[in-house]
């Protein structure tokens, strides 16, 4: 690491610790003796959302959180759960090293996780994400949820 004061390249790390998902390092220049701080973060590729109209826009974490927050209003879901859900989605996409993702994929990932957290929030999110046009759409999704619930091993026949 080059010293910001004198430009010398031989600096030593005095202290290193994790701060807010970053590595904070205190360094000492062996040439001029001055100290400085550096931060190291993992660089992720910019994730672009391929919109339905063919355009692209950068993935917006706050936009996703806003959509989820609308679905959890007056529900016993904490913001920590919402942030953890979005963190999981971002991490999964980052681990796949994809540069573009469809809104459908993001919506499916949210719905999969919301169903485990709160079924009412799941139905609310689904109604917007899937653009429900009438009551029949709600009935269909709720019926599918009940079928999945009945098919799961925890709800299966007991011996």
Order of alpha helices (4+ residues) and beta strands (2+ residues): beta-beta-beta-beta-beta-alpha-alpha-beta-alpha-alpha-alpha
